[in-house]
Amino acid sequence: MGSKYTPSIHLLTGLLVTLLLICLTLAHTTHEFKAVYQKKAQAVFASSQDMFLQHRIMLDALRSFFHASEAVSPQEFEIFAKDLLKIKSALAFTLRPDLQLAYLSDPSRLPELQRLQLHRTEQGELQAQLMDYLLVSLKIDEPNMPYLIYAISQKRILTRIDLEQNICVTYQFEHSIVRSSACDKPPAVGFWRLFTYSDEQFVILSEYQTQFNLQVYYQVPRAEVIEILVIILSIASLGLAFSVLWFVKAKHRQVVQRIECENRSKLALLASINHEIRTPINALLGYSKLLKKTLSRQEAQLRLHHVEQGGDKALSTIVDKMIWSANLLYSVAENTLNYSKAEVGKLQLEQHPVNLREYVERIQEYYRAFNSTSGKTLSVTISDTLPDWLVLDGTKLFQLITNIINNAFKYSTGEQVHCYMDLSMPSLQVSTSPILRILIRDFGEGMSWRAKQALDEPFNHQSASSHGISGMGLGLYTCKRLLEQIGGKLRLRSLEGQGTTVLLRFPCQLHCRVPVPTNHYAQQSLLLVDDNLFNLEICRSALESHFTHIHSADRAEEALRLFSIQRPAIVIVDYRLKDTDGLALIKQMIIAQAEHSWACQFFMLSANDRHEIPDLAQFPELIFMQKPFSLEVFFSKLAVV
């Protein structure tokens, strides 16, 4: 059944797996976001290095130009610098010692220099500022022109850095700041700051440590963050749902296992009670039949001597009523046990050849004792096309038929109950087994709508008559459940004032073998083993008219001794013995039989079902019979062997 903590362990495991999946998803997503950022940042840094490397080369070229000549004219400077700087939108000019403009690389851009701001620091360093430009000042060797200023267009830088989408790039040089258009977006706050990345780098432009502070800032697009949040939420929802379902399934499995365990316990208890009930019922039935047989012999002797036998007839009637009551008690016990078995799906067929003509006579005899006191009669009709022999579970069929007829006798106000039997042979499918159909009809007041609910609801008894007769309400329900589990059907049709008709469809098989007459076994030796002396006496009495040599024992030791001495051809052993069980005893007998080599057929007699006996499947040659002991069932199984 597992631990009581199993559902909680399943729930916790599911939640931990869900949490692990969320963590792995977050880690993978964070790695992907960071990889995208690093790719963009490296592209910005590489582009900036490349751009300012080109500017540095130009600066070095301008310095070399001045160093390579003793004197440089304005025209020479313009020709050299204009074409050099044009592709980078840069501007170069020189200053005299008095900070006045001297040479200019592109005279057409002279108006832009009107906003040039120059001043010296206390240390004598020159500082220059020009709107929309980043300025780099260098000292050159010209005595009359000590300063060279290189102006880098901010628009050119912006055009370059705007190529990198969704990443904010900032250049800071002294008091000048250049920012890309992506920096115009409002910065992330709160939760969204978890998905931002930033870095900075210093770009050195010359050997005089002129440098730019380059900063990059990347914010993951909110659409991508929302997408991954939706994925995580879906994983969390599915994981939680799976964990809860796993918990519910484990809880349900525990409940089912507990119910199955309780059902097995109840079934075992009912089987034990049923076994104890069957023993006195079997004794009551057996002794009643013995008494009836004795009375029949006495009546025959009295008739032979022409003696009045009115008292004996009254006694015979009383015995018939005793037999009827014992059978009714047995039917109630069988209904209760079969109801429990039907609820847990433990019903099984015990099929054997049945002589239908004798079977019907048995049913009619069953109700003869009740006819005189109830004022009702049973009429049974068999179709001419019905074969004499069929292979079926006679015990369960008898229970079904008697349950329906008992209801008709008990509740119907009519005086007649009709029973009709025929065989249905399906022609569409060759593999389909034939079906025995039993139609039972009474002519009473019929059943009310509430009474019909007994088919689907146990313990819901509602009498159709006005007599208010009570009952358990198990008969119809048990019949329907029993038929459903063995492949049959029950149909009921009842109208108030028109009586009730019940159709039973019972699975069976055709019997192709020639039946062996019972007197065929008369000279064979038979051994009976039962620790209950009443059952032993009753079974012996029933078999005496068919077997000449019958031996009996109530202990396993005595049974083994008789088995070795008498070497019987047939052995009938009760399953429950005082000092051992029937299977262990039969196993010992089989060993003894193998040593002396003679043919013997073993029968197991028990009040339990076949599946309730452990290790019975290990004895395929053993024939199982259920109590109470029935001569018809015994001879039919013996004939098959």
N, C-alpha and C positions, 0 to 999 in steps of 0.2 A: 504493500500500500504506500510505502514511502513515508518520509518524515512529515510531520504536520507543518514544518517550515518550508516545504518544497515550493508551494505557490509564491511565498515571499522571496525565496531564493530566485525563482524564475523572474519575478518582477524586478528584483534588484539587478539581476544579470542583464535583463533587457534594457534597463535604464543606464547601466554602465556601458553597455555596447553602444547605445545611442549617444551617450556623452563622449565616448571615444571617437565615434564617427564625426560628431560635431567638432571636436578638437582637431582631428585630422583634416577636416574640411577647412577650418579656420587657418590651420598652419599652412596648408597648401595654398589657400587664397592669399594669405599674407606674403608667402614666398613669391607668388605670381605678381602681386602688386609691387613688391619691392624690386623684383626683377625688371618690371616695366619702368619703374622709377630710375633704377641704376642704368638702364639702357638709355633713357632720355638724358640723364645727368651726364653720362659719359660722352654722349653726342654733343651736349652743350660745351663741356670742358674741352673736348677735342676741337670743336669748331672755334672756340675762343682762342685756344692755343694757336691754331692755324692762322686765324685772322690777325692776332697781335704779333705772331711771328713774321707775317708779311710786312706789317708796319715797322717792325724792328729792322727788317732787312732794308726797308726804304730809308729809315733813319741812318742806318750805317752807310748806305749809299750816299746820302746827302753829306754826311760828315766826311766821307772819303773824297767827295767831289771838292770840298773846300780844302782838304789837306793835300790834294794832288796838284794844286795850282798856287802860284805865288799870289795871284790876284784874280778875283772872279768878278766879272761885270754883271750888272743886273740882267742884261740880255742873256748871257750865258746861263745864269741861274734859272731864269724863266724857261729857257728852252729845255734845260735838263730836267727841272723839277715838274714842269707842267704836264708833260707826257707821262712822267713816272707816277705822279700822284693822281692822275685823272681817273684811273680805273678803281681807285679806292675812295674816291671822293674826299681825299685828304687835302690839306692846305699847309704850306710851309712858308715861313717868312723869317727874316732876320731883323735884329734890333741893333741900333748903335749904342754906344755907352750911355747916351742920354735917354735911352729907351724910346727912341724915335724909330719909326718903320724905315727899313732900308730896302731889302730885296723882298719880292713877292712872287710866289710860284705862278699865280694866276691873277693878273691885274683886274680881271673882270669881277672878281669877288672882293675888291677893295671896300665896297660899302659895308660888307659884313664885319670888317675890322673896326668900324667906328665904335662898336660896343666893347672893344677890347679894354680890359682893366689890368693895369700893371702896377706893381709896387714891390719895394724891397723890404726884406725882413731885417731885424736887428743884426742878424749874422751876415747880411749882405746877399742873401739868396734872393733870386728873382721869383716872384709869384705872378702868374698870369691867369686870367679868366676870360672866357669868351662864350657867350650864349650859344647853345646848340653844338658846342664842340668840347672835346676833351683835349687839353693842351699838355704837351710834354716839352719842357725847355731843356736845351743842351748848350754847353759852352763850346764854342769853336775857336780856332786859333787866329782868326782875323783880329788884329789889334783894334781896328776901327769898327769892328762888328762882332762883339764878343758873344752874342746870343743867337741861337737858332731855335725857333719855336715850331713845333710840329702839331698841327691841329687835326684831330680825328673827328669826323662827322658823326654826331649822335644818331642822325637819321639812318646813316648807313649801318650803324651797329644795331639799331632797332629793326631795320629790315632783315638783318641777318638772324637776330635772335627770335624774331617772330615766326621764323620758319619752324621752330620747335613748338608744336601745339600742346596746349594743356599743361605747360610747365612755366612757372614764373622765373625769369632770369633777371638779376639785378647786378649792374656794374656800378661800383662806387669808387670815385677817384677824388680825394680831398673833399671838396664841397659839391662835387657834381655827382648826380645819380641818374643812371639810365635804367629804365625798367621796361620789360616787354608788356605787350597788351594783356597777356594772361594774368599779370599781377593786378589788373583792375578788378578782378573778382574779389568779393569779400572773403576774408580769411575764415577758415573753419573754426567752429567753436563747439564746446561740449563734446558730445559723442563723436562727431565727425573728425575731431582732432586725432582720433586713433588711426585714421587713414591718411595722414599727411607725412611727408618726408622732406628733409631739407639738408643742404650741405653748402660749403663755401670753399673757395680756392683763391689764392693770390697769384695774379698774372704779372710777372716782371717784364717790363718792356725794354729796359736798357741797363747798362752796367752801373748806372747811377741810382739803382734801386727804385726807379720809377715803377710803381705797381698799381694794379687795379684789384679791388676786392670783388670777386665774382661769387654771387650767391644764387643758389637754385632752390626752388620751393615747389613741391609737387603735391597736389591734392587729388586723390583717387576720385574720378567722377561719381557723383552720387547715384547715378543710374546703375553703375556696376556694384556699388555697395549695397543698394537696395536689392539688386538681383541676388547677390550672395546671401543677404539676410533672408530673402524668401526661400532660398535653397535650404539654409540652416533651419528656418522655421518648419519647412516641409519635413526635413529629416527628424527634427524634434517631435513633430506631430505624429509622423509615421512610427517613429521609435516608441513614443509613449503609447500609441494605440496598440502596437505590436506587444509591448510589455504588458499592457493591461489585458489584452486578449490571451497572452501566454499565461498570465496570472489566473484569469478566469477559466482557461482550459485546464490548468493544473488543479484549480479548486474544483472544477466540475469533475475531473477525473477522480479526485479524492472522494467527492460525494458519491460518484458512481461506484467506485470501489467499496466505499463504506456500505452503500445500499446492497451491492452484490454480496458483500460479506454478511450483512444482516439477512439477506434473502437466503444465502446458503445456510446460515445458522437456523433461520426459521424453517427452511425446508428440511434440514437435518432433524430439527426438533419434531416437525410434523411427521417425518418419515419414522422416527423412533416411536412417536405416539401411535401412528398408524399401525406400526408393527405390533405394538402391544395390544391395540384394539383388534387387529385382525386375528390374533391368536384366540381370544375368547369367542369372537364371531365365528371363526372357522370351527371351533369346538361346538358351539351352539348349533350351527348348521349341520355339522356332521352327526351329532347325537340326535338332533331332530329327525334327520333322514333315517338314522338307525331305528329310532322309535317308530317312525312311519313304516319302515320295512317290517319291523316286528309286528306292528298292528295289522299290516296287510297279511302276514302269514297267519296271525290269529283269526282274522276275518275269513280267510280261506278255509281254515279248519272248522270254524263255526258254520260256515255255509255247507261244508261237507257233512256235518252232523245235523244240519237243519235246525240250528239254534238261533234264536233272536239276537240281533247284534246292534240294537239301537244305541246302547251306551258306548260301544266301540266306535260307532260312527261319530258320535259327539266328541269322543276323545281324538279321533282322526282329524276332525275339523279344527280342534284346538291345536293339534300339532301342525296342521297346515298354516294356521295363523302365526304360530311360533316361527315357522320357516319364513313366512312372508315378512314378519317383523325383523328377523335377523338379516334377511336380504336387504330390507330397507335401511337398517342400521349400517350395513356394509356399504350401501350406495351413498349414504351421507358421508361416511368416512372417506370413500373414494373421491367424491366430489370435492371435499375440502382439500385433500392432498393434490388432486389434479388441478384445482384452481391455483394453488401455490406454484406448482410446476409450470403451469401455463404462463403465469406472470413472469417467471424467470427463464422461460424458453427451454425447459428441460424435458418436455414430453417427447417420447419416442415410441415408434410402433414395434410391437412384438408379434410379427405375423406368423401364422401357421395354417395348415389346411383345415377348413371347417366344412362339415356336411350341413348345408343350409336347411335341408328338410328336418334333420334332428335339431338344428339350432332353433328353428321356428317352434318346434314342439317344446323345446326347453323354455322359450319365452312364454308360450301359452300356458305351460304348466306353472310357470312362475306366478301367473295372474289368476289361476283357477281358485286358489285359496281366498283371494280377495274379492272374487266376483260375487260370492254369496252374501258377503257382508256389505259391500258397497252398492249393490244393486246395479252395477254396470258390467258390461261384457266387452271383451276384446275379440275382434275378428281380424285374423291375419291371412293375407292372400299373397301367394307367390306367383310371379309371371311364369308361364309355361316355357318361355325362352331362357329362364334363369338356370344355369347349370347346377348340378347337385353339389359340386365341390368348388370352393373358392379359397384362395390364400389371403387371409386378412387377420387383423388383430381382433379376435373374437371378444376379448375382455372389454376393450374400449368401445367396440360396437354395441355390446350388450349394455354397457353403462349409458351410452347415448340414447339407445332406443328406450330403455326403462326410465330414464330421466324424463323424456318427452311424454311417454305413456303415463308415468306417475303424475305429471302435471295435469294431464287430461282427466285422470281418475280423481285427482284431488280437487281440482278447481272447476272442472266443467260441470254444467247442470244437465247435460245430455246423458242418455243411458247407453249410447253406443260409442265405441272407439274403434276406428278402422286403421289397419296397418297394411300397406301394399309395398311389395319389393319387386324391383326389376334391375336389369343390368344395362348400363349405357356404354356402348362401344364406340369411341371416337374413330371416325373414318378418315379424317383429314391428316392426321399424323400417326404414322405406324408405330412410333416409339412411345406414344401416349398410352398409359395403363387404363384399363376399364374402370368404371365407377359404379359402385353399388348404390342404387337410389332407394331410399326408404321414405315413403309418404305416410304420415300419421295425421289423422283427422278426427276431431271430435265435433259434436253437434250441440254444443252448449251456447251460452250467451256471448261467447267471444271475449276478446281481451280489449281493455281500454288502452288509450294512448300511453298512459303512465305505465301500464303493465308491460308494454312492448319495450320500454326503456331498459328492462332487465337484460336485454341482449347486449347492451353496451355499458351498463353500469351494474357492477355487482352489489349485493346487499340492498338493492332497490326493489323490494317486493311490493307489488300492488295487485291484489286479487281481482280477477275479472268478475267474479261472482259477487252476489250480495251476501254471502255467508260469512265474509270476513275471516277466511282461513289464513292463518299466518304461515310464514316460511322464511328461510334464510335468503332467498333470492339468488342462489348460486347455480341452480340447475341449468337454466337457459344460457347464462353467461359462460359457465364452464363448458357447455356443449359447443358453443360458438368458438371459444378460444381453443378448445381441443381440436376441432375440425380445421381451424385456420393453420395451426402449427403442423398438422399431419397432411396437409394438402387437400382437405375437403371443404365443404361449404354447408351453411345452414341458411335456409330461406323460411321466413315466417309470413303467413298471410292470415289476418284475423279481422273480422268485422263484427261489431257488437250486434248480437242477435242472430248471427249466421255461423257461429262456431270458429274454430281455429284449425289451420292446416300448416303443418311443418314438414319441409322437405330436407332430408339429410343426404348429402353426397359424400360417400365414404370410399377412400381409395382401396383398391384390391388388385389381385392378380388371378389369372386363370390357373387352375390346378390340372396339370396334364398327366400326372402319375395315377396309376391304378391303386386305389386305397387297399391297404392290407387289412384283412379281417382281424378283429381283436383276439379271436381265439388262436391266432397264429402264434401268440407269445405265451400260451397257457403253460407249456412245459419248461419255460425258461425260469431260472432262479433270479429272485429280486431281493435286494437289500435296502431297507429303509433306515435312515439315521436321523434322529431328531431328539433333542434334549427335553422337549415338551411331550410328556406321556399322553396327554389328550390328543395332540396332533398325530402322534405316532399311532394311537389306537384308531383314530378316524381314518387316516390314510390306509392303514392295513385293512380295515373293514371295507373300504371302497375298492381295494385291489383284490380282495380274496376271491371274488367271483370271476376274476380274469386270470389269476396266476395260482398255480398249484403250490409252488415253493416260495414262500415269503419269509424273510428273516428281518429282524428289527433290532436296533440298538440305540440306547440313549446316551452313550459315552463313546468318545473317539477310540479309546483303547479297545473296547469291546467290538466296535465296528471294524477295526483293523484285523482283529482276530477272526471274526466271522468272514471277512473279505478273503483272507488267506486260506481259510478252511473250505468255505462253500464255493468260492470262485464264481460269484454271481455274474450273469450276463447284463444285468441292469442294476444301477446303484442310484438311489435318490437320497441326496444329502441336504439337510437344512443349512443355511449359511451361518446362522448364529447358534453356536454350541457353547456349552458351559466352559469346557476346558480348552477349546481351540475354535477356529472358524472353519467353515466348510471347505474353503479353497485349500487351506493347509492340509486338511484331511484327505481331500481328493488327490493332492500332489503326492502324499505318502502312498495312497492306493495305486497311483499310476506307476510309481517306482516298484511296488510289489508286483503289479501286473506284468511289468516288463521282465521281471526275473523269471516268472512262470509261464509267460506267453499264452494268454487266452483272451478272447474278445470280450470286451466289456464297454458298455455305454453309460456315461455319467450324466446325471441330471442335478442341477442346482435349484433348490427351492428356497425362495426368500420373499418376504413382504416388501423388500426394497426393490427399486427399479434396477435395471441392468447397469446404468451409468453410475449408480450409487455404490457399487461394489468395487473396491480397488483391485487392480491386477486381474480382473476377469478377462480382459482381452488377451492375457498370456495363455489362456486355455481355449483355443479355438474349437477343440473337439467337445467341449463341455456345452450341454444344452441347458439354457436358463428357463425357469418357469416361475411365475409370480403367484404368491398365495392369494386366495385360498386354493388348495390343490383341486385341480379339475381333471377328471378322467378324460374328457373330450380333448382338452389341450395336450395332455400327456400322450395319448395314443396318436394324435395327429403329428406331434413332433417325433415320436418314435417311428411312425410310418415313413417320415421323410428320411430318417437315418437308415 
